[in-house]
Amino acid sequence: MKELKDIPKENPFKVPEGYFEDLTGRLMDATSGIEPLEEKKPVIRRIRPFIAIAASIALLVVTGMAALYFSSSHKSPDASAELNISEININYLNEIDLISLEERVADSDPFDRLPEISRNEIIDYLISENIDILDIYEQL
């Protein structure tokens, strides 16, 4: 392999004599009389920006109409839905009778919908959750 010091320092490329003096004239001769060709674009390429704009506008209109449709369909005609928190406090919470509320809760059976679970299954579950057996029997 050649060492850097063995490579000659002179430029191996040479320009023909008179090349740059005659260059401007040769370029003018080569390009004079030639008219640039007009590139004819297909119709679809010319109207593509307009199609993109029309599609964007159509998408915005459809999105807006869908938003209006879905927002209006979820409104309930129930007047109670329009009450604010202060009206609820004034109209309802201040008039609650705790005794009648307790009676209503006691009359309704909230466990009607639960599946039947035996007492032994409950005790087994609580023991598996590391609850003390004495605490379990106190609560029963």
CNS distance restraints for C-alpha pairs under 8 A (distance, minus, plus):
assign (resid   2 and name CA) (resid   6 and name CA) 6.22 0.50 0.50
assign (resid   2 and name CA) (resid   7 and name CA) 7.22 0.50 0.50
assign (resid   3 and name CA) (resid   7 and name CA) 6.99 0.50 0.50
assign (resid  15 and name CA) (resid  19 and name CA) 6.96 0.50 0.50
assign (resid  18 and name CA) (resid  22 and name CA) 6.29 0.50 0.50
assign (resid  19 and name CA) (resid  23 and name CA) 6.04 0.50 0.50
assign (resid  20 and name CA) (resid  24 and name CA) 7.66 0.50 0.50
assign (resid  22 and name CA) (resid  26 and name CA) 6.38 0.50 0.50
assign (resid  23 and name CA) (resid  27 and name CA) 6.21 0.50 0.50
assign (resid  24 and name CA) (resid  28 and name CA) 6.26 0.50 0.50
assign (resid  25 and name CA) (resid  29 and name CA) 6.21 0.50 0.50
assign (resid  26 and name CA) (resid  30 and name CA) 6.13 0.50 0.50
assign (resid  27 and name CA) (resid  31 and name CA) 6.19 0.50 0.50
assign (resid  28 and name CA) (resid  32 and name CA) 5.76 0.50 0.50
assign (resid  41 and name CA) (resid  45 and name CA) 6.27 0.50 0.50
assign (resid  41 and name CA) (resid  46 and name CA) 6.72 0.50 0.50
assign (resid  42 and name CA) (resid  46 and name CA) 6.69 0.50 0.50
assign (resid  43 and name CA) (resid  47 and name CA) 6.38 0.50 0.50
assign (resid  44 and name CA) (resid  48 and name CA) 5.83 0.50 0.50
assign (resid  47 and name CA) (resid  51 and name CA) 6.31 0.50 0.50
assign (resid  48 and name CA) (resid  52 and name CA) 6.25 0.50 0.50
assign (resid  49 and name CA) (resid  53 and name CA) 6.29 0.50 0.50
assign (resid  50 and name CA) (resid  54 and name CA) 6.15 0.50 0.50
assign (resid  51 and name CA) (resid  55 and name CA) 6.08 0.50 0.50
assign (resid  52 and name CA) (resid  56 and name CA) 6.17 0.50 0.50
assign (resid  53 and name CA) (resid  57 and name CA) 6.27 0.50 0.50
assign (resid  54 and name CA) (resid  58 and name CA) 6.13 0.50 0.50
assign (resid  55 and name CA) (resid  59 and name CA) 6.10 0.50 0.50
assign (resid  56 and name CA) (resid  60 and name CA) 6.26 0.50 0.50
assign (resid  57 and name CA) (resid  61 and name CA) 6.23 0.50 0.50
assign (resid  58 and name CA) (resid  62 and name CA) 6.15 0.50 0.50
assign (resid  59 and name CA) (resid  63 and name CA) 6.06 0.50 0.50
assign (resid  60 and name CA) (resid  64 and name CA) 6.07 0.50 0.50
assign (resid  61 and name CA) (resid  65 and name CA) 6.10 0.50 0.50
assign (resid  62 and name CA) (resid  66 and name CA) 6.10 0.50 0.50
assign (resid  63 and name CA) (resid  67 and name CA) 6.17 0.50 0.50
assign (resid  64 and name CA) (resid  68 and name CA) 6.22 0.50 0.50
assign (resid  65 and name CA) (resid  69 and name CA) 6.08 0.50 0.50
assign (resid  66 and name CA) (resid  70 and name CA) 6.09 0.50 0.50
assign (resid  67 and name CA) (resid  71 and name CA) 5.93 0.50 0.50
assign (resid  68 and name CA) (resid  72 and name CA) 6.04 0.50 0.50
assign (resid  69 and name CA) (resid  73 and name CA) 6.12 0.50 0.50
assign (resid  70 and name CA) (resid  74 and name CA) 6.40 0.50 0.50
assign (resid  71 and name CA) (resid  75 and name CA) 7.01 0.50 0.50
assign (resid  76 and name CA) (resid  81 and name CA) 7.37 0.50 0.50
assign (resid  78 and name CA) (resid  82 and name CA) 7.71 0.50 0.50
assign (resid  79 and name CA) (resid  83 and name CA) 7.38 0.50 0.50
assign (resid  83 and name CA) (resid  87 and name CA) 6.03 0.50 0.50
assign (resid  83 and name CA) (resid  88 and name CA) 6.65 0.50 0.50
assign (resid  84 and name CA) (resid  88 and name CA) 6.46 0.50 0.50
assign (resid  85 and name CA) (resid  89 and name CA) 6.27 0.50 0.50
assign (resid  86 and name CA) (resid  90 and name CA) 6.17 0.50 0.50
assign (resid  87 and name CA) (resid  91 and name CA) 5.83 0.50 0.50
assign (resid  87 and name CA) (resid  92 and name CA) 7.98 0.50 0.50
assign (resid  88 and name CA) (resid  92 and name CA) 5.42 0.50 0.50
assign (resid  88 and name CA) (resid  93 and name CA) 6.60 0.50 0.50
assign (resid  89 and name CA) (resid  93 and name CA) 4.93 0.50 0.50
assign (resid  89 and name CA) (resid  94 and name CA) 6.32 0.50 0.50
assign (resid  90 and name CA) (resid  94 and name CA) 6.02 0.50 0.50
assign (resid  91 and name CA) (resid  95 and name CA) 6.99 0.50 0.50
assign (resid  92 and name CA) (resid  96 and name CA) 6.62 0.50 0.50
assign (resid  96 and name CA) (resid 101 and name CA) 7.41 0.50 0.50
assign (resid  97 and name CA) (resid 101 and name CA) 6.21 0.50 0.50
assign (resid  98 and name CA) (resid 102 and name CA) 6.11 0.50 0.50
assign (resid  99 and name CA) (resid 103 and name CA) 6.26 0.50 0.50
assign (resid 100 and name CA) (resid 104 and name CA) 6.16 0.50 0.50
assign (resid 101 and name CA) (resid 105 and name CA) 6.27 0.50 0.50
assign (resid 102 and name CA) (resid 106 and name CA) 6.05 0.50 0.50
assign (resid 103 and name CA) (resid 107 and name CA) 6.04 0.50 0.50
assign (resid 104 and name CA) (resid 108 and name CA) 6.26 0.50 0.50
assign (resid 105 and name CA) (resid 109 and name CA) 7.65 0.50 0.50
assign (resid 117 and name CA) (resid 121 and name CA) 6.56 0.50 0.50
assign (resid 117 and name CA) (resid 122 and name CA) 7.17 0.50 0.50
assign (resid 118 and name CA) (resid 122 and name CA) 6.58 0.50 0.50
assign (resid 119 and name CA) (resid 123 and name CA) 6.28 0.50 0.50
assign (resid 120 and name CA) (resid 124 and name CA) 6.08 0.50 0.50
assign (resid 121 and name CA) (resid 125 and name CA) 6.14 0.50 0.50
assign (resid 122 and name CA) (resid 126 and name CA) 6.23 0.50 0.50
assign (resid 123 and name CA) (resid 127 and name CA) 6.15 0.50 0.50
assign (resid 123 and name CA) (resid 136 and name CA) 7.21 0.50 0.50
assign (resid 124 and name CA) (resid 128 and name CA) 6.20 0.50 0.50
assign (resid 125 and name CA) (resid 129 and name CA) 6.36 0.50 0.50
assign (resid 126 and name CA) (resid 130 and name CA) 6.62 0.50 0.50
assign (resid 126 and name CA) (resid 131 and name CA) 5.53 0.50 0.50
assign (resid 126 and name CA) (resid 136 and name CA) 7.66 0.50 0.50
assign (resid 127 and name CA) (resid 131 and name CA) 5.27 0.50 0.50
assign (resid 127 and name CA) (resid 132 and name CA) 6.91 0.50 0.50
assign (resid 127 and name CA) (resid 133 and name CA) 6.80 0.50 0.50
assign (resid 131 and name CA) (resid 135 and name CA) 7.18 0.50 0.50
assign (resid 131 and name CA) (resid 136 and name CA) 7.25 0.50 0.50
assign (resid 132 and name CA) (resid 136 and name CA) 6.55 0.50 0.50
assign (resid 133 and name CA) (resid 137 and name CA) 6.37 0.50 0.50
assign (resid 134 and name CA) (resid 138 and name CA) 6.19 0.50 0.50
assign (resid 135 and name CA) (resid 139 and name CA) 6.44 0.50 0.50
assign (resid 136 and name CA) (resid 140 and name CA) 6.43 0.50 0.50
